[in-house]
């Protein structure tokens, strides 16, 4: 005689002899295995389009996850960089992670600044998801910041080149850097190309730090002291704002000078 089991019976530990969990578990594990491979690789980037190029990395769209990007090391650019920096070339030979050190620096900074007591993620930076094996070497998986059409969001450099710095954008920048300072984020490369304006994976619109963060010095004073990092960030931000505004004015003046009446 077949016995009926309610949800309450199951919660109370009743045995269900007529259920066969083994095939279900096998199917479940098969799905999980497939999903894991689709996200974490091996991923074929042989014919993938490069969405962006940094100083030492390429950025690709993840082939299976629209909300993720893959950053991979440009080994040629990395080697050229070390050729120009003999001291770094010397001590880098003792680092087992070699060119991939940047992944550890950024992951460490992400973990440090997002483990807030409230447990709520609200730091204005693209989320670091993990690592994946690709045909171009070890890749870093990061959140994709998009425009309203789902395409890669414009960087601050794109916005300034097209529109300049409006009063609204200026206020947004000030608030953005206040948030970065409050979160004690250590920025290693302050650049308009490392800030995107768009929507994160949750659909939240804003400014996001997408690159250039992490502790680089051998003695990480700014990571140790939030006060020192705040002083440094305020100084660098003031200098940086003046520089990009000056560069924009010079570009506009140059463009007007090339226009013939």
C-alpha positions in Angstrom: 0.0 0.0 0.0 1.4 3.4 -1.0 1.7 5.8 1.8 1.1 9.6 1.4 3.6 12.1 2.9 2.9 15.7 3.6 5.4 18.5 3.7 5.0 18.5 7.5 5.9 14.7 7.6 9.1 15.4 5.6 10.1 18.2 7.9 9.5 16.0 10.9 11.9 13.4 9.4 9.5 10.8 8.0 11.0 8.4 5.6 9.6 8.3 2.0 10.2 4.8 0.7 8.5 5.3 -2.7 10.6 8.3 -3.7 13.8 7.6 -5.7 16.1 10.5 -5.0 19.2 9.1 -6.8 18.2 9.9 -10.4 17.0 13.4 -9.4 20.3 14.1 -7.7 22.2 12.9 -10.7 20.3 15.2 -13.0 20.7 18.1 -10.6 24.5 17.5 -10.4 24.6 17.3 -14.1 22.9 20.7 -14.5 25.2 22.2 -11.8 28.3 20.8 -13.6 27.2 22.2 -16.9 26.4 25.6 -15.4 29.8 25.7 -13.6 31.7 25.1 -16.8 29.6 27.6 -18.7 30.6 30.3 -16.2 34.1 29.4 -15.1 35.4 27.6 -18.1 37.3 26.6 -19.9 36.0 29.4 -22.1 37.0 29.9 -25.7 37.9 33.5 -26.4 39.7 32.8 -29.7 37.2 34.7 -31.8 35.7 36.9 -29.1 35.5 40.7 -29.7 37.6 42.9 -27.4 35.2 45.4 -25.8 37.9 47.5 -24.1 41.7 47.6 -23.7 43.5 48.7 -20.6 47.1 49.4 -20.0 47.8 45.7 -19.5 44.5 43.9 -20.0 41.9 43.0 -22.5 38.2 43.1 -21.7 35.7 40.6 -23.3 32.0 39.9 -23.0 31.5 36.7 -21.1 30.2 34.2 -23.8 27.4 32.8 -21.6 26.6 35.4 -19.0 25.4 38.8 -20.3 26.0 40.5 -16.9 29.7 39.5 -16.7 32.9 40.6 -18.3 36.2 38.8 -18.5 39.5 40.6 -18.1 42.6 38.8 -19.3 46.2 39.8 -19.1 47.9 41.3 -22.2 51.2 39.6 -21.8 53.0 41.6 -24.4 52.0 44.9 -22.7 53.0 43.4 -19.4 56.4 42.4 -20.7 57.0 45.8 -22.2 56.0 47.5 -18.9 58.6 45.4 -17.0 61.2 46.4 -19.6 60.7 50.0 -18.7 60.7 49.2 -14.9 64.0 47.4 -14.0 63.4 47.4 -10.3 59.9 46.0 -10.7 61.2 43.4 -13.1 63.7 42.4 -10.4 61.3 41.8 -7.5 58.5 40.5 -9.8 60.6 37.4 -10.5 60.1 36.4 -6.8 56.3 36.6 -7.0 54.8 33.3 -7.9 51.6 34.8 -9.3 53.7 36.9 -11.8 51.4 39.0 -14.1 48.3 37.8 -12.3 49.2 39.7 -9.1 46.7 42.4 -10.2 43.9 39.9 -9.7 44.9 39.3 -6.1 45.3 43.1 -5.5 41.8 43.9 -6.8 40.1 40.9 -5.2 41.7 41.8 -1.8 40.6 45.4 -2.2 37.1 44.3 -3.1 36.7 41.9 -0.2 38.2 44.5 2.3 35.9 47.4 1.2 32.7 45.4 0.8 32.6 43.5 4.0 30.7 46.2 5.8 29.1 45.5 9.2 25.6 45.9 7.8 26.2 43.2 5.3 24.7 45.3 2.5 26.7 45.8 -0.6 26.6 49.5 -1.5 30.1 50.4 -2.6 30.2 52.1 -6.0 32.5 49.6 -7.8 31.9 46.8 -10.2 31.7 43.5 -8.3 34.5 41.0 -8.6 32.9 37.6 -9.1 35.9 35.3 -9.4 38.3 33.7 -11.9 37.8 31.6 -15.0 40.0 29.5 -17.3 40.1 30.8 -20.9 42.0 30.1 -24.0 43.9 33.3 -23.4 45.0 32.4 -19.9 43.4 32.9 -16.5 40.7 35.5 -16.6 39.0 37.7 -14.0 35.2 37.7 -13.9 33.7 41.1 -13.1 30.3 42.7 -13.2 29.3 44.4 -16.4 28.1 48.0 -16.1 25.7 48.8 -18.9 23.8 51.6 -20.6 20.0 51.5 -20.8 20.3 49.2 -23.9 22.4 46.6 -22.2 25.6 47.6 -24.0 28.9 48.4 -22.2 28.4 51.7 -20.3 30.3 54.8 -21.3 33.3 55.7 -19.2 33.6 59.1 -17.6 36.3 59.9 -20.3 33.7 59.2 -23.0 31.1 61.5 -21.3 33.6 64.4 -20.8 34.9 64.2 -24.3 31.3 64.4 -25.6 29.7 66.8 -23.2 32.3 68.3 -20.9 31.7 68.5 -17.2 28.2 69.9 -16.4 27.3 71.1 -12.9 25.2 67.9 -12.5 28.1 65.7 -13.5 30.4 67.7 -11.2 28.1 67.1 -8.2 27.8 63.4 -9.1 31.6 63.1 -9.2 32.0 64.8 -5.8 29.4 62.5 -4.2 31.0 59.5 -5.9 34.4 60.2 -4.5 33.0 60.9 -1.1 31.5 57.4 -1.2 34.9 55.9 -2.2 36.7 57.7 0.6 34.0 56.7 3.1 34.4 53.1 2.0 38.2 53.3 2.4 38.9 52.2 -1.1 42.5 52.5 -2.2 42.8 53.7 -5.8 46.0 52.9 -7.6 45.1 54.5 -10.9 42.8 57.5 -10.8 41.6 57.9 -14.4 38.4 58.9 -16.1 38.7 55.7 -18.1 38.3 53.6 -14.9 34.9 55.1 -14.0 31.7 54.0 -15.8 28.3 55.7 -15.8 25.4 53.2 -16.1 23.5 50.4 -14.5 24.9 47.6 -12.4 23.6 44.0 -12.6 20.8 44.9 -10.2 19.7 47.8 -12.5 20.9 50.5 -10.1 22.1 53.5 -12.0 25.2 55.5 -11.0 28.9 55.9 -11.2 31.0 52.8 -10.7 34.8 52.2 -10.3 35.6 49.5 -12.8 39.4 49.4 -12.6 42.4 50.9 -11.0 41.8 49.9 -7.4 44.0 47.9 -5.1 47.1 48.3 -2.9 50.3 48.5 -4.9 53.1 49.9 -2.5 55.3 47.4 -0.7 54.4 49.2 2.5 50.6 49.7 2.3 50.2 52.8 4.5 46.9 53.9 2.8 45.4 50.5 3.4 46.4 50.6 7.0 45.1 54.1 7.7 41.7 55.4 6.6 42.7 58.9 7.6 45.9 58.9 5.5 44.0 57.4 2.5 41.4 60.2 2.9 44.0 62.9 2.8 45.7 61.3 -0.2 42.4 60.8 -2.1 41.3 64.4 -1.4 44.6 65.7 -2.8 44.6 63.4 -5.8 41.0 64.2 -6.6 41.5 67.9 -6.5 44.6 67.7 -8.8 42.8 65.2 -11.1 39.7 67.4 -11.5 41.8 70.4 -12.4 43.8 68.4 -14.9 40.8 66.8 -16.8 39.0 70.2 -16.9 42.1 71.8 -18.3 42.5 69.1 -20.9 38.9 69.4 -22.0 39.3 73.2 -22.4 42.4 72.7 -24.4 40.8 70.2 -26.6 37.8 72.5 -27.2 40.1 75.4 -28.0 42.1 73.3 -30.4 38.9 72.0 -32.2 37.6 75.6 -32.6 40.9 76.7 -34.0 40.7 74.1 -36.8 37.3 75.3 -37.9 37.7 77.6 -40.9 35.2 80.5 -41.2 
